[in-house]
Amino acid sequence: MPQRRRRETGVSTLDRFFCSCPRGLEAALAAELGELGVGGVEEVPGGVAFTGGWADCYRVNLMSRIASRVLWRVGSARYRDEHDIYRAAIDLPWNTWFDVEQTLRVDVSAIRSPVRSLEFVTLRVKDAVCDRFRAETGSRPSVDTTDPDARVQAFLTDRDVTFYLDTSGEALFKRGARREVTNAPLRENLAAGILRLTGWRPDEPLVDPMCGGGTFLSEAAQMALGLAPGAGRRFGFERLAVFDTDLWKRTRAAAMTVPEGRPKPMLYGSDIDPAAIEATRANLEAAGVLDFVELRRVDALELVPPATPGVMIANPPYGERMGDTERLRAFYPLLGDRLKKAWPGWRAYLFSADMELAKRIGLKASRRTPLFNGPLECRLFEYKVVAGTNRGTAFAEQASPGS
Ligand SMILES: C[S@@+](CC[C@H](N)C(=O)[O-])C[C@H]1O[C@@H](n2cnc3c(N)ncnc32)[C@H](O)[C@@H]1O
């Protein structure tokens, strides 16, 4: 086990960090980081940079629901070719940031870079880190691509290379709770970011009528209860030589103090598939929020909303096989009719990669927000369902055959 100690790094007390996030959520992440009290927030495509100390880095890792990773910027340089990148990497004091007995992984990403092969750049950065270690300590760290102690990231633009050390370790959307996987579950940070874009407040009802594995419901419940998303997991910064245990303990204790007297959230989930309801139940239980969500098995086309209007959020299925596509084409107009008939006064949000949805649902979207689910371009469609005379009954009163 390598020795954990704080070392002289030559780094000033305020550092620059970069939080990556699903594309389209940059503004939502910037707003979240502002609420977490960090300064120098700057949005760029794919993430948000901020300036802060290690306490800020620890707090963002622990509390951000939208960030995928928090990267610590350790150096940057101009480059023209792979050799310049190697020189820039070997110039950095890697051995002051982690120990030679620890394992290493290098990842390289690029936008408009002239280099021919990112795989080759990855090898050259790994060689530079190892060569620097060998020069300083006489030996070199080993590579581990699955569970490395230190993750080095290099990011190339057309002429600059920037080096980062990853302070998160496993991506932050891995919240730490065991997860039952159903059909196409959303990543937790994408679901949390979408919830933020809906403007849902914890004192209004939230319904997911096609809840799948319950990602929206789990994130919403934790948000309403003020639970820290990273409370049950470890972080990459705990393995770095610059890790300050006392500062982490203090930061964690302060961040996890939840104000008393939060209202009980009004969260409702349903799905047509009994297996999805079971998966949602297991996931909510693992996250410690099962008691805060009402679940039932019911077809979204028959679901009766709770009496008080609020926010409906759904990620309808989208078909890859021909039969599915035909079935979905028939489903969207029925969903639109159901919304008009049974959900007046609600704000409904549908998140989908299927652009046919917008044409077929028969409702006019008041907002369409482009978002990426990994590489897949999606939209979040907002529908303000016009208020009519149709009032709902209590969610739990309706019949639910087979539930
Ligand atoms: C893409 S998945 C939702 C994934 C979910 N957002 C998550 O993160 O786990 C779509 C879900 O819609 C459900 N579904 C399909 N047709 C339905 C209907 N008519 N009524 C209710 N649920 C339906 C499917 O059973 C599936 O669980």
Ligand as a Chemical Component Dictionary entry (heavy atoms), coordinates in Angstrom:
data_LIG
# 
_chem_comp.id                   LIG 
_chem_comp.type                 NON-POLYMER 
_chem_comp.pdbx_formal_charge   0 
_chem_comp.three_letter_code    LIG 
# 
loop_
_chem_comp_atom.comp_id 
_chem_comp_atom.atom_id 
_chem_comp_atom.alt_atom_id 
_chem_comp_atom.type_symbol 
_chem_comp_atom.charge 
_chem_comp_atom.model_Cartn_x 
_chem_comp_atom.model_Cartn_y 
_chem_comp_atom.model_Cartn_z 
_chem_comp_atom.pdbx_ordinal 
LIG C1  C1  C 0  -36.305 3.781  -22.260 1  
LIG S1  S1  S 1  -37.142 2.979  -20.981 2  
LIG C2  C2  C 0  -37.103 4.139  -19.654 3  
LIG C3  C3  C 0  -35.776 4.121  -18.957 4  
LIG C4  C4  C 0  -35.779 4.940  -17.688 5  
LIG N1  N1  N 0  -35.867 6.359  -17.947 6  
LIG C5  C5  C 0  -34.524 4.618  -16.870 7  
LIG O1  O1  O 0  -33.636 5.475  -16.759 8  
LIG O2  O2  O -1 -34.402 3.492  -16.367 9  
LIG C6  C6  C 0  -38.805 3.048  -21.480 10 
LIG C7  C7  C 0  -39.804 2.360  -20.556 11 
LIG O3  O3  O 0  -41.126 2.635  -21.050 12 
LIG C8  C8  C 0  -41.925 1.518  -20.707 13 
LIG N2  N2  N 0  -43.162 1.556  -21.507 14 
LIG C9  C9  C 0  -43.307 1.286  -22.831 15 
LIG N3  N3  N 0  -44.599 1.465  -23.203 16 
LIG C10 C10 C 0  -45.281 1.831  -22.094 17 
LIG C11 C11 C 0  -46.636 2.176  -21.834 18 
LIG N4  N4  N 0  -47.572 2.131  -22.786 19 
LIG N5  N5  N 0  -46.963 2.536  -20.574 20 
LIG C12 C12 C 0  -46.034 2.578  -19.581 21 
LIG N6  N6  N 0  -44.732 2.250  -19.775 22 
LIG C13 C13 C 0  -44.360 1.906  -21.019 23 
LIG C14 C14 C 0  -41.025 0.329  -20.967 24 
LIG O4  O4  O 0  -41.510 -0.802 -20.252 25 
LIG C15 C15 C 0  -39.666 0.850  -20.474 26 
LIG O5  O5  O 0  -39.455 0.463  -19.133 27 
# 
loop_
_chem_comp_bond.comp_id 
_chem_comp_bond.atom_id_1 
_chem_comp_bond.atom_id_2 
_chem_comp_bond.value_order 
_chem_comp_bond.pdbx_ordinal 
LIG C1  S1  SING 1  
LIG S1  C2  SING 2  
LIG S1  C6  SING 3  
LIG C2  C3  SING 4  
LIG C3  C4  SING 5  
LIG C4  N1  SING 6  
LIG C4  C5  SING 7  
LIG C5  O1  DOUB 8  
LIG C5  O2  SING 9  
LIG C6  C7  SING 10 
LIG C7  O3  SING 11 
LIG C7  C15 SING 12 
LIG O3  C8  SING 13 
LIG C8  N2  SING 14 
LIG C8  C14 SING 15 
LIG N2  C9  SING 16 
LIG N2  C13 SING 17 
LIG C9  N3  DOUB 18 
LIG N3  C10 SING 19 
LIG C10 C11 SING 20 
LIG C10 C13 DOUB 21 
LIG C11 N4  SING 22 
LIG C11 N5  DOUB 23 
LIG N5  C12 SING 24 
LIG C12 N6  DOUB 25 
LIG N6  C13 SING 26 
LIG C14 O4  SING 27 
LIG C14 C15 SING 28 
LIG C15 O5  SING 29 
# 
